[in-house]
């Protein structure tokens, strides 16, 4: 398997897991009898959490952490010139 396929599979599995877990927790926390509005809210919260997990994983897997917020300055040598990497 290629690296990008593994990443996509990991993101898909994590999204499905977060969605299923949040639906189960939402159903456990909502008292019986449930109305259509209760199911709408549970599904909306589960979708919101799933999209947050997908966005977080995309950031974590495809963006290099060292270049995420700031770039490092090249080290200067004794002569005052920057090293080329």
N, C-alpha and C positions, 0 to 999 in steps of 0.2 A: 504494500500500500504506500502511496505517496504521502509526503508530509502534509500537504494541503488537505488531502482526503481525511487523514486522521484528525486534523484540526476541525474540519467541518463535522465529522462524526462526533467528536467530543462536545462541540457546541450544541449539536442537535440533541444528544443524549442528556446533557445538563439542562437544556431548556425543557425537555419533556419531563425530566425528574422534578424540576422546580415547579412546573405547572401541576403535575399530579400531586405533589406534596402539599402545595398551597390549596388545592381543591379539597383534599382530604381534611386538612386542618380547618378550612372554612366550613365544611359540612359538620365537623365535630363541634365547632363553636356556635353554630347557629341552631337555636332550639326548634323542636318540632312544634307544630306543623309549619313547614316552609312554604312560602309563597313564591310566585314567579319573580318578584322583585328580589327576594333573598338569593335565588339562583343567579340572577343577573349580577348582583353585587359580588358574589363569590367568584363567578367567572371573570368579571372585570378585574378584581384584585389579583387573581391568578395570572391573567394575561399581563397585567402591569409588572408583576414580579418576574415573569418569564422574560419579558422584553428587557428588563433591567439586567437580568443574568446574562442574556445574550450580548447586550452591549458591553457589559463588564468583561466578559470572556473575549470578545473581539478586541477590546483594548489591550487585554493582558497577553493575548497570543500573537497579535500582528504588529504591535508597536513595540519597538525596542525600548526597554525601560530607561536606558542611559540617555536616549535622545528624546524622551517624552516631554520633559519640562524645560530643559536647558541643554545646550551643547557645551561640551568641554572645550576649553581653550587649548591650543597646542602648546606644548612645553617649549620654553625658550632655552637655547643652548648658551654656552658661555660667551659666544660671539654676539648674542642678542638676536639671532635669527630664529624663527620658529622651525621646529622639527617637522619634516614631512612624514606622514604616516602611510 
